[in-house]
Amino acid sequence: MKNLLVFLEAYLRLIGHDAFMSRHDLAALHKQIRDFPRRPATMRGQDTELVCGALDAACALYPRQVLCLQRSTVLVKMLRRRGAPAHMVIGAQKLPFKAHAWVEVDGAIVGDRLASRERFLVLEVC
């Protein structure tokens, strides 16, 4: 039952992100993530895996393609809501140009196999 509730939260947050971005720009999203409340740290590693797995399932069933910024926004909110000290990181690579967003908890990349501080120059942490 807990897995289903976490999945539903992830799916609804994906919808909420799309609705927010239809009316706002990247600066507003940055402010929203920066100001999103952080609860006291109480999460365990298995909770992080549960949230990442639920978000993966929600992304797979979502009717639109979920890109890294949307996924990272939802993941950081879900983790912070559970007390994890999560941060969204936005990075870029010069040649060939690529940009990527991912989530880190205590400096460790969470739920993203493409992200790398060695590969991408970090532009922003929020």
C-alpha positions in Angstrom: 0.0 0.0 0.0 2.9 2.4 0.8 4.4 1.8 -2.6 1.1 2.7 -4.3 0.8 5.9 -2.3 4.3 7.0 -3.1 3.7 6.2 -6.8 0.5 8.3 -6.8 2.4 11.2 -5.1 5.1 11.0 -7.8 2.5 10.9 -10.6 0.6 13.9 -9.2 3.8 15.8 -8.7 4.6 15.2 -12.4 1.3 16.7 -13.3 1.8 19.6 -11.0 5.2 20.3 -12.5 3.7 20.4 -16.0 1.0 22.8 -14.8 3.5 25.0 -13.0 5.8 25.2 -16.0 2.9 26.1 -18.3 2.6 29.4 -16.4 6.1 30.0 -15.2 9.7 30.2 -16.3 12.9 28.5 -15.2 13.7 31.3 -12.7 10.3 30.7 -11.0 11.1 27.0 -10.9 14.5 27.7 -9.4 12.9 29.8 -6.7 10.3 27.2 -6.0 12.9 24.5 -5.5 15.2 26.8 -3.5 12.4 27.7 -1.1 10.8 24.2 -0.9 10.9 23.3 2.8 13.4 20.9 4.2 12.3 18.7 7.1 14.7 17.5 9.7 16.8 14.5 8.3 15.0 11.3 9.1 15.2 9.3 5.9 16.9 5.9 5.5 18.5 4.6 2.4 15.7 2.2 1.7 13.2 5.1 1.7 15.3 6.8 -0.9 15.2 3.7 -3.1 11.4 3.5 -2.6 10.9 7.1 -3.7 13.2 6.6 -6.7 11.5 3.4 -7.8 8.0 5.0 -7.5 9.2 8.0 -9.5 10.6 5.7 -12.2 7.3 3.9 -12.4 5.4 7.1 -12.6 7.7 8.4 -15.3 7.2 5.2 -17.3 3.4 5.5 -17.2 3.3 9.3 -17.7 1.7 10.2 -21.0 4.5 12.7 -21.9 8.2 12.2 -22.0 9.7 13.1 -18.6 13.0 15.0 -19.0 15.7 15.4 -16.3 14.6 18.8 -15.1 11.1 17.6 -14.4 12.2 14.3 -12.9 14.8 16.1 -10.6 12.2 18.7 -9.5 9.8 16.0 -8.4 12.4 13.9 -6.8 13.9 16.7 -4.7 10.5 17.7 -3.5 9.6 14.1 -2.6 12.9 13.5 -0.8 12.8 16.8 1.1 9.2 16.0 2.2 10.5 12.9 3.8 13.4 14.6 5.6 16.3 13.9 3.2 18.7 16.8 2.6 18.2 16.7 -1.1 19.5 19.3 -3.6 18.8 19.7 -7.3 22.0 20.2 -9.3 22.1 21.7 -12.8 25.2 21.1 -14.9 26.4 21.6 -18.5 29.0 20.1 -20.7 30.8 22.3 -23.3 31.5 20.0 -26.3 29.2 18.7 -27.4 26.9 20.9 -25.5 24.6 19.1 -23.1 22.8 20.2 -20.0 21.5 17.9 -17.2 19.7 18.1 -13.9 20.0 15.6 -11.1 19.5 15.2 -7.4 22.1 14.7 -4.7 21.7 13.8 -1.0 24.7 14.4 1.2 26.8 14.9 -2.0 25.9 11.5 -3.5 23.9 11.3 -6.7 20.5 9.7 -6.2 18.5 7.9 -8.8 20.4 9.0 -11.9 23.1 7.1 -13.8 23.8 9.8 -16.3 24.8 12.5 -13.8 28.4 13.1 -13.0 30.3 16.0 -11.5 33.2 15.0 -13.6 31.2 15.0 -16.8 29.1 18.2 -16.2 30.3 21.5 -14.9 28.0 22.4 -12.1 26.1 25.6 -12.8 23.7 25.7 -9.9 22.8 23.8 -6.8 19.4 24.5 -5.2 
